[in-house]
Amino acid sequence: MTDLHPVRRALISVSDKTGLIALAQALTARGVELLSTGGSAKTLREAGLEVRDVAEVTGFPEMMDGRVKTLHPKVHGGLLALRDNPEHKSAMEAHQIGAIDLLVVNLYPFEETVTKGADYDTCIENIDIGGPAMIRAAAKNHRFVNVVVDVEDYDALLAELDANDGQTSYGFRQRLAQTAYARTGAYDAAVSTWMAAAIGDEAPRRRVVAGTLAQTLRYGENPHQKAAFYLDGTKRPGVATAQQLQGKELSYNNINDTDAAFELVSEFLPNDGPACAIIKHANPCGVARGATLTEAYGRAFDCDRTSAFGGIIALNQVLDAATAEEISQIFTEVVIAPGADQAARDIFAKKKNLRLLITPGMANPADAALTFRQVSGGFLVQDKDNGHIDLPDLKVVTKRAPTDKELADLLFAWTVAKHVKSNAIVYVKDGATVGVGAGQMSRVDSCRIAARKSVDMAEALGLTAPLTQGSVVASDAFFPFADGLLTAAEAGATAVIQPGGSMRDDEVIKAADEAGLAMVLTGMRHFRH
């Protein structure tokens, strides 16, 4: 088997016409005969290129609104024939089937159609049939045939032809084939995922996940782990759709933590005022609102200045110069915001290692989505935690009801707790976190750690009382015993928000009453593992 094979005849059928004319001109200049269909053929002719219609080759017109045009032996025979097989060659001669050495196809824009919110029938009409069939045929026969499914590969194809005097190598064709199968696989995954949702099947028998490579990462969580970042094609604002204005390439941990930070700060609508979230190792170490973005950042920073060093900062409004100046006082890995004015950009430009990401707006915390987690031999799928609680949802269970100020802080603390690893405890005072306990095996330990941090931070700020004095506290799940609640009371908390539902709720409520605490139940928990 020879490694190199010439490209003499190409079939081009593309929905995305980007780069089409330049590619066709380059192929024609290299003596390649062009076959094409419908709109692609029209575009090529209008550019003055000589092209032969597939309908002329097959002897059948395009029919049924274009649904049937390439599903024909003279097309698939030209793609699938083994050039060194006498029986195949004989069949080609007997049925006048010409070899097709290059297939350039990109598919009907099904994913884009779904994203635009098209109705069911429109989505169905944008499911490509002939394209995937040809792609799979060409990819299977990559010993002889080149298949290009991405505009990004046009230049690589031409470079390969130039390097090999109009021929391509087997290794090159193998890489094209792998990309082609991945594309049809992702396409079918998009169709099946959309259809499952359209017909209300929450747990389809088969589920496929697909992505497009955004970047190969230097390493994963640790230097000995290989890693890459893939996009799922959704347009949700966040780290995947952000524009990086400066700084080093994002790492695996940067991407993970930046996503956590932006999802948290997106809980706070820009119209409700500035908000800032500082994340370290996927957990918030400071979250706050303020009259200005600078104040919101400063109050978030004062929750835990030690942990904030080298952290990720997410803002819910356009970054301004004053806030950029404050942020630049310490080392920060990433800042992500829905915009940055020129003065802020100029300030950050002096910090070469700081990565500045700009998003196309804020994410909607109520967006429906699925989350995936791999386990040995499979993966878990669940709805994104979009659970939300408003004032009317709260049930007061203690003798004392929370004040309006306490209620505002309780809802703030509850929102933050949703984004803290379980067991999660969050102390809040005046719209800012003042203590966060995350990821402990015991809930009482989370209460103690958060309180201890508030003492340390108060000492660093020159205060005589811990930051938690006069605060409220949120617990992501119920208190199994009263010890955690009493620890929070000892730290100075005056009100509590928690789901309830423990066998010992009565005991916990009694302890709250005896400590003079106000407590509300949500009836909803926010485990985050």
N, C-alpha and C positions, 0 to 999 in steps of 0.2 A: 504494500500500500504506500503510494507516494504521499508525502506530507503536504505538498503544495498543489493547489488546484486553481485554475484560472476562473475569473468572473467574466462571462461573455453575455449573459442575459439576466436582467433583473426585473422583478415584479414589484411595483410600488403602489401601495394603497394605504393612505394615511388620513386620519381625521385631523390631527395637528399638523398644519402645513409649515410650521416653523423650520427654516433651513432646507425646505424641500427643493426649491429651485436651484440653490447652490449645489446641493448634493447631486441632483439630476444632471446639471451642467458638467460637474466634475466626472460623473460616470460616462456621459456621452463623449467627453473629451478623451476618455480612456478606451473608447470603442465598444462600450457596453450597450446592448440593445435594451430599450425600455418598454415594458408592458405596464399598463395601468388600468385603473377603474374609475368610473364616475367623476367625482369632483377633483380627484388627484390628476387624472388625465387632462381635464379641462384646464387646471392650473398650469400644467406643464406646457400644453399647447399655446396658451396665452403668453407664455414666456418664450415662445419661438422654438421649443424643443420638439423633436420628432418622437412620437410615442404611439404604440400600437394598443388598441383597446383589447382587454381580456375577452370581451364579447366576440371580437373577430377571431380570436384564437379558439374559443370553445365552440363557436357556431351557434351560441344561444345568447339572446339579449339579456341584459339585466332586467329582472322582473320582480313582481310583488313588492313594489316600493323599495327596491334595492336589497331585499332580504335574500335573494338568490342571484348570485353573480359569479362567485369563485368556487362554489361547490361543484366541481366538475373534474373528471379524470384527466383532462388535458392540463389542468392546473396542478392537481395533487399528484398526478403521475410525474409531472415535470419536477416537482419538489421531492418526491419520495424515491424515484428511481436510483438504484445503485449503479453508478457509472461503469463499474468493473464486473457487472454480473451479465453474462451473455443472454440469459432469459429476459432480464429487464430491458436490455438494449433491443432485443428482438421485439418485445411488446411495444416499445417506444416507436420503433420503425413501422410496425404493422398498423398502429393507431395514430401515427403522425403526432406524437407527443414530443415537444421540444423541451430540452433540459432547462430548468430555472436554477441559476447558480446563486442568486442573491434575492432574498425576500426582505423588503422594507415595509413594515406594517406597524402602525400604532392604532389602538383600538377606539371604538366609539367611546365618547366621554361619559361612561356610566357613573363613575364616582362624582364627577362634577355635577352631573344632572341631579343626583341624590342630594348633594350638598346645597343646591339651589332650592330644594324643597319641591321638586316637580311631583306631579301626581303619579299614581301607580302605573297607569297605562303609558305615560311618557317615559318613565323609568324602564318599563319593559321594552319599549321600542329602542332604547339605547343600550340594550344588551347585544354585544357583538357576537356573531356566530361564525361567519366565514373567516374573520381575522384570527381568532384563537385556533381554528382548525388548521389554517395554513401555517401559523406559527409553530404549532406542535409538530406538524409534518416536517417542516424545514429543520426544526431543532433535532428531531429524531434522526434525520439524515445529515447530521453535521459533518460526517466524513467528507461530504462533497458540497454541502450547501451552507451559505452564510445567512443568518437571520438577524435582522436589526430591528429592535422594538423601541428603542429610546433615541430621541434626537441627540442626546449627549454622546452617542456612539458614532455619529456620522463622521466626525473628524478622525476618529481612531480607525474606521474602515478605510478611509482614503489614505491614511498614513500607511496602513498595512499593505494596500495595493501598490503604493509607491515603493515600499521597501522590498517588495517581492515581484516587481515587474508585472503587475496586473494580476497577481495570484495572492491567495491567502493561505496561512499555515493552519495546520490541524489544531494546534493549541489555541489559536485565535478563534477558530470556529467553535471550539469547545466552550470557550468563555462566553461567546455570543449565545450559544444554545442554553447554557445555564441561566443566563439573564432572561432569555425568552421564556423558559419554563417557570421561572420565578414570577415573571409578569403575568402569564396566564393564570398561575396559581393565585396571585394576589387579586386578579380581576374576578375570578370565580369566588374567592373569599368575600370580596365586596358585595357581589350579587347575593350570595347565600346569607350573609349577615343582614343586608337590607331586607331581604324577603322574610327572614325569620321575624324581624321587627314588624314588617308590614302585615303579617298574618297573626301577630301576637304570640309567637312561639318563643317563650322565655328561656327554654332549655332545649334547643334543637339537638337531635341525635348526634350530629357532627358539627363541630365549630372549628373554623380556621382563622388564624391570626396572621396578618401580613404587614410588611413595612418596607419602606424605601430607605436605603442607606443615606444618612445625613453626613456622618463622618466616622472614620475609624479612630478610636480613642487610643491614647498612648498606653493606657492600661485600665483595668477595672477598679474595684474598690481597693485593691492592693497591687503593687507593681508586678507580681507574678501572675496576675490574671489578665487575659486578653479581653478586649471589650470593643463594642461599636454602638453607635447611636442611630436608631431607625425612626422614621416618621410614619405615622399611621394614616396620613392624608387628611385628617380633620383640620379645620381652620381655627380651632379654639385658641384665643390669645394665651401666650405662655412661653416657656423656654423653647419649645419646638418651633414656634413661629416668630420668635424674636429676631431682631437684627442686632448683631454684635458690633458696636461702634469702635471698641478698642479693647486691648488686653490680650493675654495669651489665649490659646485654644482652651475651650472648656474641657474639664476632666469629667470622668464618670461621676465622681462625688459632687462636683460643681453642678452638673445637670440635675442630679437627684435632689440636692438641697435647694437649688433655685426653683425647681418645680414646687417643692413644699412651701417655700416662702411666698411665691406668687399666688398659689392657690389659697393660702391663708389670707393674704392682704386683700384678695379679691372678694372676700366676705364682706368687706366694708366699702359701700358704694361711694365713689368720688364725690357725689353731690351731698353726701352726709358729712363731709369734712375730711381733712387729711388723715391718713393712717400709715403706719409703718410696722413692718414685721422683720425681726432679725432672727435668722435661723442658723443653728449649728448642729451638724449631724442629724438633719431632718427634723429636729425639734426646735420649737421657738424658745429663744432665751430672752426675748423682749418683744412685746407688742403694745402699741399705744395709738391713741388718737390725740390730736392737738388742734389748736387754733390755726397753726401754720404747719407746713410739712417739716420745717426745722424743729418746731416744738414736738411734733409727733415722734421724730427720730430721736431727739434728746431724751424724751420720756421712756421710749423703748430701750434705749442704750443704758439708762440708769437702772433698769431692772437687774442687769447682770453684765457689767462692763467686761469682766474677765472672759466670759464665754463669747461675748460679741466680737472679740479680737479674732480676725481671720474668718468671720462669718459671712453670711449672705444677707443682703438687705433688699427688701421689696417695698415699693411705695405704690400708693393707689392714685397718685396725681403726678403731673409733669414735674420732673426734678428741676429745682431752681438753684441759683448760684449759692444762696445762703445755706441751703441744706447740703449741697455738694461740698462746701467749705468745711462744714462740721464733720461730714462723713470722712473727708480726706485726712482728718487728724489721727485716725488709727488705720491699721492695715485691714482692708476688707477684700475678700475674694471677688465677689460679684455684687453689682447693684442692678436691679431690674425695675423698670418703671414704664408707664405708658407714654413716654416722651421725656426729653431733656432739652432745656433751652441752651442757646449757644454759650452763654456764660458758664453754665454748669459743665458743659462739654469741655470748655477751655480749662477749667479747674482740674477736671479728671485727667485731661491729657498729660498733666505733669506726673500722674501716677501710672506708669507704664504697665505695671502688673495687674492693675485693677481692671476687671472686665465690666463694661457697661453695656447692658442689653436694653433695647427699646422694643416694646410690644405694640401690636396694633389694637390698643385698647385694653380693657380689663376683662377677665374671664367672668362668665356668669356662673355663680356657685350653684344655681339650680339646674344647669344643663344636665341632661340625661347622658350617662356614659357607663361603660363597663370597666372594671378593673380586673387585672389578671395577676395571679401569683403562682409561680411554678412550685410543684412539690415533686418528690421522687416518683417518676412514672406517670406524671400528669400535671394538670394545672387547675387552679380554682378560679371561678369567674363569679363576680358579683356586681350589683349596681354600685356606682359611686355613692358615697355617703352624702346625700343631698338633704339629710334631715335638718329641719329648721324649726325653731321654737320662737313664738311671739308671746307677748304678755298674756293674752287670753288663754294660752295653753298651760300656764303655770298654775299649780295647785298649792296653795298655802296650807301647810300642815302643822304649823306651830302656833302657840298662843299669840305671839307677836308677828305681825305681817311686816314684810320689808318696806322701808321707805321708798319713795320714788327714786332717790339717788341710789339706794342699794339695788333696786330693780334694774336700773340702767347698767350698773356694774355687773350684776349677776348675768344678764344676757350677754354682755361683752365677754365675761369669763367663760361662759358656756360655749360661745363661738370659738374662742381660742382653744378650749379643751378638746374640741373635735379634731384639732390638728396636732395634738400632743400624743406621743406614744403611750399606750396603756402600761401600767396604771397611771392615769393622768390626774394631777391636782394643779389647779391654777388659781392663784390669789390675784385679785384686781382691786385697784383703788383709783377712783377718779378717772376712769377710762384708760388705765394703763396697767399692765401686768407688774406685780411687785414680788412675785415668787412663782416658779414653775418647777414641779416635780414630775419627772417623766420616766417611763419604762421600768419601774420597779416591780418586783415580784409581789410585794405587799403594799396595799394602798396606804397604810399608816406610814410606811417608809417614804412614800412620795410626799405625804404631808410634812413629814419632818425635814426632808431634804429641801423642799421649797421654802419652808420657814427658816431653815438654817442659812440658805442663800440670802434671804432678805435681811437677816442680821448682819451677815458679812458685808452686804452692799451698803447698808445703813452706816456701818463703821467707816467704810471707804468714803462715803459722802459726808462724813462728819456729823451724822445725826445721832441723837441719843436713843431713839426708839426704832425698833425694826420696821422695815417698810410695810410689813403686813398689819401693823397696828391700825385698826379702823378699816380694814379691807373686807372684801367678800371672797368666797371661795367656791370654785366649781370642781365637781368630781365627775369624770366621764362615765362612771358606773356607780351602782349603789354602794353605800358603806355597809359591809357585811357585819361590822361591829361598831360600837360607838367610839372606839379608841381613835380612829382617824379624825372623826368630827371633833372630838375633845382636843386633839392635837392642834387642829385649826383654830379652835377657840382660844387655846393657850397662846397661839401666835398672834392673836388680836383680831381674828375675823369676827364680824358681827352678823353675817348672813351667809346662807349656804344654798347652792343649787345642785341638785343631783337627781338621777332618774327615779330612785325609789324601786321597790320590788323585792327587797330583801326579806327573808324570814323574820328578821329582827327590826323591821322598820319601826315598830312601836317603841322598841328600846332606844333606837337612834333618835326618834322624835322626842321622847321623854328627856334624853340627855341634852338635846338642843334647847328644850324649854328650861331645863334646870340651869343651863349656861346663859340663858337670856338671848339665844340666837333666834333669828328668823330663818325659816327654811321653806324652800319651794321645791316641788317635785315636777319633773318634766314628762315622766312616762316614756322617755326615749333615752337610750344610751348611745355612746359614741366610742366604742372600742376601736383602737387603731393599733394593729400589730405589725 
